Structure formats: structure tokens, C-alpha cells
Amino acid sequence: MPTPSIPLVASTLPGALSQEATAQPGTLAVEPTAPFWLRLLSGVSLWLNRLFLSLVMALIGFTLWHWWQG
């Protein structure tokens, strides 16, 4: 028994007005901007991550230096 194919073009609904896809309202592509508090929090988080990473690297370096000195 053959499988019925899916139509590629959707049938129009009864009572719906035809409208071109390019004539749809609100098609402006505007990227939303993040609020100021989120940008500030992101910047603070970045600097805290850098500070923590530098402290970890300093601790590793200090440990290796002490190990090298015997």
C-alpha cells in the first residue's frame, strides 16, 4: 500500500486573507540589547575570573619554585 505524500504547499484556511510573506508586519531585524546591569555583571564576572585564574597561576608558580629550590 503506497504512503500518501505530504503536500509541499499548505492549503489556505477558510476565511483567511491572503498576504505575501514579505508584507508581514514587524519584519525589522533589530538585535535586542542587554540591560546595563547585565553588561556590568558580565564585566565584573570577567575580571573576577581573570583575577582568580591569575591567583591560581601564581600559586602553581610559587609551588613549583619552592619545589625546585628543594
Distance bins in CASP14 RR format, pairs under 12 A and 6 or more apart:
PFRMAT RR
TARGET T0000
AUTHOR 0000-0000-0000
RMODE 2
METHOD distances of the structure
MODEL  1
10 16 0 0 0 0 0 1 0 0 0 0 0
12 18 1 0 0 1 0 0 0 0 0 0 0
12 19 0 0 0 0 0 1 0 0 0 0 0
17 23 0 0 0 0 0 1 0 0 0 0 0
19 25 0 0 0 0 1 0 0 0 0 0 0
20 27 0 0 0 0 0 1 0 0 0 0 0
21 27 0 0 0 0 1 0 0 0 0 0 0
32 38 0 0 0 0 0 1 0 0 0 0 0
33 39 0 0 0 0 1 0 0 0 0 0 0
34 40 0 0 0 0 1 0 0 0 0 0 0
34 41 0 0 0 0 1 0 0 0 0 0 0
34 42 1 0 0 1 0 0 0 0 0 0 0
34 43 0 0 0 0 0 1 0 0 0 0 0
35 41 0 0 0 0 1 0 0 0 0 0 0
35 42 0 0 0 0 0 1 0 0 0 0 0
36 42 0 0 0 0 0 1 0 0 0 0 0
36 43 0 0 0 0 0 1 0 0 0 0 0
37 43 0 0 0 0 0 1 0 0 0 0 0
37 44 0 0 0 0 0 1 0 0 0 0 0
38 44 0 0 0 0 0 1 0 0 0 0 0
38 45 0 0 0 0 0 1 0 0 0 0 0
39 45 0 0 0 0 0 1 0 0 0 0 0
39 46 0 0 0 0 0 1 0 0 0 0 0
40 46 0 0 0 0 0 1 0 0 0 0 0
40 47 0 0 0 0 0 1 0 0 0 0 0
41 47 0 0 0 0 0 1 0 0 0 0 0
41 48 0 0 0 0 0 1 0 0 0 0 0
42 48 0 0 0 0 0 1 0 0 0 0 0
42 49 0 0 0 0 0 1 0 0 0 0 0
43 49 0 0 0 0 1 0 0 0 0 0 0
43 50 0 0 0 0 0 1 0 0 0 0 0
43 51 0 0 0 0 0 1 0 0 0 0 0
44 50 0 0 0 0 0 1 0 0 0 0 0
44 51 0 0 0 0 0 1 0 0 0 0 0
45 51 0 0 0 0 0 1 0 0 0 0 0
45 52 0 0 0 0 0 1 0 0 0 0 0
46 52 0 0 0 0 0 1 0 0 0 0 0
46 53 0 0 0 0 0 1 0 0 0 0 0
47 53 0 0 0 0 0 1 0 0 0 0 0
47 54 0 0 0 0 0 1 0 0 0 0 0
48 54 0 0 0 0 0 1 0 0 0 0 0
48 55 0 0 0 0 0 1 0 0 0 0 0
49 55 0 0 0 0 0 1 0 0 0 0 0
49 56 0 0 0 0 0 1 0 0 0 0 0
50 56 0 0 0 0 0 1 0 0 0 0 0
50 57 0 0 0 0 0 1 0 0 0 0 0
51 57 0 0 0 0 0 1 0 0 0 0 0
51 58 0 0 0 0 0 1 0 0 0 0 0
52 58 0 0 0 0 0 1 0 0 0 0 0
52 59 0 0 0 0 0 1 0 0 0 0 0
53 59 0 0 0 0 0 1 0 0 0 0 0
53 60 0 0 0 0 0 1 0 0 0 0 0
54 60 0 0 0 0 0 1 0 0 0 0 0
54 61 0 0 0 0 0 1 0 0 0 0 0
55 61 0 0 0 0 0 1 0 0 0 0 0
55 62 0 0 0 0 0 1 0 0 0 0 0
56 62 0 0 0 0 0 1 0 0 0 0 0
56 63 0 0 0 0 0 1 0 0 0 0 0
57 63 0 0 0 0 0 1 0 0 0 0 0
57 64 0 0 0 0 0 1 0 0 0 0 0
58 64 0 0 0 0 0 1 0 0 0 0 0
58 65 0 0 0 0 0 1 0 0 0 0 0
59 65 0 0 0 0 0 1 0 0 0 0 0
59 66 0 0 0 0 0 1 0 0 0 0 0
60 66 0 0 0 0 0 1 0 0 0 0 0
60 67 0 0 0 0 0 1 0 0 0 0 0
61 67 0 0 0 0 1 0 0 0 0 0 0
61 68 0 0 0 0 1 0 0 0 0 0 0
61 69 0 0 0 0 0 1 0 0 0 0 0
62 68 0 0 0 0 0 1 0 0 0 0 0
62 69 0 0 0 0 0 1 0 0 0 0 0
63 69 0 0 0 0 0 1 0 0 0 0 0
63 70 0 0 0 0 0 1 0 0 0 0 0
64 70 0 0 0 0 0 1 0 0 0 0 0
END
